[in-house]
Amino acid sequence: MLERYFVFPHTVDRIRASWIGEAVERYVEHLAERGYADRTIHYRVPLLIEFGEFAHARGANAWPELSASAEDFISERAKRRGCGARGAKPRPGVVKEIRGPIEHFLRLIVPGFVGHVRRPAVQLPFADSAPGFFDYLREERGLRPDTLLHYSHHLRGFENYLNKIDLHDLSDLTPPVLAAFVADSSPRFGKTGVRDLCGVLRVFLRYLHRELLLPKDISGAVDAPHVYRLAKIPRSVTWEEVRRMLAVVERRMPGGKRDYAMLLLLVTYGLRAREVAALTLDHIDWKRERLHVPERKADHDTAFPLSTIVGDAIVDYLQHGRPQTTDRHVFFRTVAPLAPLTYSAISDRATHYLRKAGIPVSRAGSHTLRHTCVQRLVDADFSLKVIGDYVGHRVPASTEIYSKVAVETLRRVALGDGEDIV
């Protein structure tokens, strides 16, 4: 593996002659499997060999003993890299550039090594006073991980508020305390956000009563603001703006080929970002020209005819942009570590191109393109039932809001008595 990155035989021999040479070679294989660039390996290997010599000079003779010298090496190496004025502390960027490879290497070869963790694990709210709540949400109610994250966000705010007012026993909760918390939190949310907060509180309070942690069910005391279901208009863009957005994608780059294919999937089929992220090579039937979308939000699968334009974009990405991997997911990161794209990353890419094209839209993201797909179907005079089935709505009521943007139908109602429409 080392010969792939270092041309001169004596360089390879020097690496292997080091007392950590075997570990370094294993680390190089690890980086190569995850798609790290050649320049990254060229930088990290000499750094690791130097680290090994530094630790060996301090008495380290076994790989687990390397970790004891890590901090001293990082500090001294950062000083030699330059730290501005004499006597000043090393710049954070320099320290990070050295710490990253050293700790990444140690996590691979030293069992149990942790190092500096970017985001320490956060304890779930009410883990001590109501320890089974999130297990209840996960196992009994079958909620998704992202929904659990939503619950933990709101309940962490509730827990902080109770700590602030020195209320530590959940059995002491009263309607005035709940009302005060909602009033205190409301300025940070819109109406929909406050409604969601109240919904989370009600579920939590009912659970506390069920588990006898609360003597009385006071969930009914949490009064959420009324949000009218059809009060807003879906945020969509015109088809001309879609063309502008697609035109700014740099399709000569691997990332651009990937993004172009993802944007077409979003706007052509009205897929959710989660559904695009879940696509695998097995979901594309090239022989029958079908795109299979499994496990949609409405708990059903959908098979679409594979558009020629979409199919060509996916083929271009698969042939010239997708990294070589045994993972069957379609869309991958373009930088190491090699991993499938998450749904949030896909939505971020949609946001990026909408803004890059200068298209004004509130809350730009992947759902903007989903709404645009539906708007185009409405303009083509498809029925709301057909549109709901096409985009995977769970219930017909979810599609009703698009009746507000059926411009031609509304115009006919305005010009006549509307009886033929009804």
Secondary structure, 3 states (H helix, E strand, C coil): CHHHHCCCHHHHHHHHHCCCHHHHHHHHHHHHHCCCCHHHHHHHHHHHHHHHHHHHHCCCCCHHHHHHHHHHHHHHHHHHHCCCCCCCCCCHHHHHHHHHHHHHHHHHHCCCCCCCCCCCCCCCCCCCCCCCHHHHHHHHCCCCHHHHHHHHHHHHHHHHHHHHCCCCCHHHCCHHHHHHHHHHHHHHCCHHHHHHHHHHHHHHHHHHHHCCCCCCCCHHHCCCCCCCCCCCCCCCCCHHHHHHHHHCCCCCCHHHHHHHHHHHHHHHHCCCHHHHHCCEHHHEECCCCEEEECCCCCCCCEEEECCHHHHHHHHHHHHHCCCCCCCCECCECCCCCCCECCHHHHHHHHHHHHHHCCCCCCCCCHHHHHHHHHHHHHHCCCCHHHHHHHHCCCCHHHHHHHHHHCHHHHHHHHHCCCCCCC
